[in-house]
Amino acid sequence: MVNIANANPRMEVAVRIDGKPVEVGKAFNDIYPNAPDHTFMGFYVDVSNLKPDSRHTVGVGLPKLEPGQFQGLYFDNVETEYTGAVSSST
């Protein structure tokens, strides 16, 4: 999950894994089916096909955001790992 505070579905988010572009999905809930801005939960990428126990490089292209608005990348249902190698390019 690409976690962005106050995200909206009109934002352009791009993700590359190991240098290859991957499809970025948009997650919604069904509480207000006719109001997508109120039901938007965020952006996600299906990484279930990645080889485990291998190093992967993830690049994220984001729209212009306020400081602190990008909250990070989160992987659900996997063993917790932390990285010390984070870089930013503008």
C-alpha positions as CSV (number, residue, x, y, z in Angstrom):
1,M,0.0,0.0,0.0
2,V,1.3,3.5,-0.9
3,N,0.2,5.5,2.1
4,I,-0.6,9.2,1.5
5,A,-2.4,11.3,4.1
6,N,-5.5,13.0,2.6
7,A,-5.1,11.1,-0.7
8,N,-7.8,11.3,-3.4
9,P,-8.4,9.1,-6.3
10,R,-7.5,11.8,-8.9
11,M,-3.8,11.7,-7.7
12,E,-1.3,10.2,-10.1
13,V,0.9,7.5,-8.4
14,A,3.4,5.4,-10.3
15,V,5.3,2.4,-9.0
16,R,8.3,0.5,-10.4
17,I,9.6,-2.7,-9.0
18,D,13.1,-3.7,-10.0
19,G,13.0,-1.0,-12.7
20,K,9.7,-2.3,-14.3
21,P,6.4,-0.4,-14.1
22,V,3.6,-2.1,-12.3
23,E,-0.1,-1.5,-12.2
24,V,-1.2,0.7,-9.3
25,G,-4.8,0.0,-8.1
26,K,-7.1,2.2,-6.2
27,A,-8.9,0.9,-3.2
28,F,-12.5,2.0,-2.3
29,N,-15.0,0.8,0.3
30,D,-18.7,0.7,-0.2
31,I,-20.0,2.9,2.5
32,Y,-20.9,5.7,0.1
33,P,-20.9,4.0,-3.4
34,N,-21.8,7.2,-5.2
35,A,-19.2,9.4,-3.5
36,P,-15.7,8.1,-4.5
37,D,-13.9,10.9,-2.6
38,H,-15.5,9.7,0.6
39,T,-14.8,6.0,0.0
40,F,-11.2,6.2,-1.3
41,M,-8.9,4.2,0.9
42,G,-5.6,4.5,-1.0
43,F,-3.3,3.1,-3.7
44,Y,-2.1,-0.5,-3.8
45,V,0.1,-2.8,-5.9
46,D,-0.2,-6.6,-6.1
47,V,3.3,-7.9,-5.2
48,S,2.2,-11.6,-4.6
49,N,4.4,-12.7,-7.6
50,L,7.7,-11.4,-6.2
51,K,10.2,-14.0,-5.2
52,P,10.6,-14.2,-1.4
53,D,13.9,-13.8,0.4
54,S,15.2,-11.7,-2.5
55,R,16.2,-8.0,-2.6
56,H,13.8,-5.8,-4.7
57,T,14.0,-2.2,-5.5
58,V,10.8,-0.2,-5.4
59,G,10.4,3.3,-6.9
60,V,7.4,5.5,-6.3
61,G,6.3,8.5,-8.4
62,L,4.1,10.8,-6.5
63,P,2.3,14.1,-7.2
64,K,3.4,17.2,-5.4
65,L,2.7,16.6,-1.7
66,E,2.9,18.6,1.5
67,P,5.8,17.8,3.8
68,G,4.8,14.7,5.8
69,Q,1.9,13.7,3.5
70,F,3.8,10.7,2.1
71,Q,3.5,8.1,5.0
72,G,5.5,5.3,3.4
73,L,5.0,1.9,1.8
74,Y,3.2,-0.8,3.7
75,F,3.0,-4.5,3.0
76,D,0.1,-6.4,4.5
77,N,0.2,-10.0,5.6
78,V,4.0,-10.4,5.4
79,E,6.7,-10.9,8.1
80,T,7.8,-7.5,9.3
81,E,11.1,-6.2,7.8
82,Y,12.6,-2.8,8.0
83,T,14.9,-1.0,5.5
84,G,17.7,1.5,6.2
85,A,18.1,2.2,2.5
86,V,15.7,4.9,1.5
87,S,16.5,7.6,-1.0
88,S,14.6,10.5,-2.7
89,S,15.1,12.0,-6.1
90,T,13.2,15.1,-7.3
